[in-house]
Amino acid sequence: MTSKRRKWFTLGGVILIFVILAVILFNPIRTLLTFHKVEGLPLYSMTYYGKAYNALRFTVPQSEEELRNTSILYPARFLENQACTLFTATGGETMIYGRNRDLWDQDIALLVYTDPPGGYASLSIVDLNQLGVILQEGHETISLGQRFLLMAAPLLPTEGMNEHGLTIAKADVPSDAVRPFDPSKDSLLFRTAMREVLDHAKTTQEAIELLAQYNLAFGETGGHFLIADPSGDSAIVEYFDNEVQVIRSPNAVSYTHLRAHET
């Protein structure tokens, strides 16, 4: 091979590498450039392009003991300072879903827009602290390196609503409950399971059926979900007594610290 041909092959290889990198990084770069602080509000916003978060799906232990002892996101002691409340109410043809975020002082909310291929568009809230993001310059910006942590944001929602009006949120409860475990099922972090619901469920019933396909890891805190859709169908989904407990009511209330059967 002549020197001239080698140069052409080398140049072609370099161009091919750049093209491949451009294709791989196009959506992540577009995503990270949308991160900004919402003017006048203690809130940040980001539009997530593509479905790259599928490759970031968290794996959790597959044994029953390891799953129940998995410590994730934040330790149980933070539960002492929380008092979140979720509720649904119906009036005529109107469904209202309410959710307060009564967390510790450092809670920093990120509003994430997603419209994944093969899934439903949605809005969700993510706590930047749980992503390990540290804000700089008066809480206005984050470093370039920290921005790449945002690529996992869709997998860690605290609540969300999709294009069909299907809404899901989670509140913490004591972790002493014996949660069900089926070795034939895949296991997900509870927040990742919420993402599955937002991407693939139109109704409360579909959400319940989807959650039933997985073992869920809640870590040092337990948890329950309040799910609702525009038809007025709402349900609290809890995990205790070695079973999935579903409490259906058009006017439901879900608290941190208390399971539905204790209220």
PyMOL commands that set and color helices and strands:
alter all, ss='L'
color gray80, all
select helices_A, chain A and resi 3-33+52-56+64-69+76-81+128-131+144-155+190-200+204-211+260-262
alter helices_A, ss='H'
color red, helices_A
select strands_A, chain A and resi 36-37+43-48+85-91+94-99+109-114+122-127+157-162+167-173+186-189+214-217+222-228+234-240+243-248+253-255
alter strands_A, ss='S'
color yellow, strands_A
deselect
rebuild
show_as cartoon
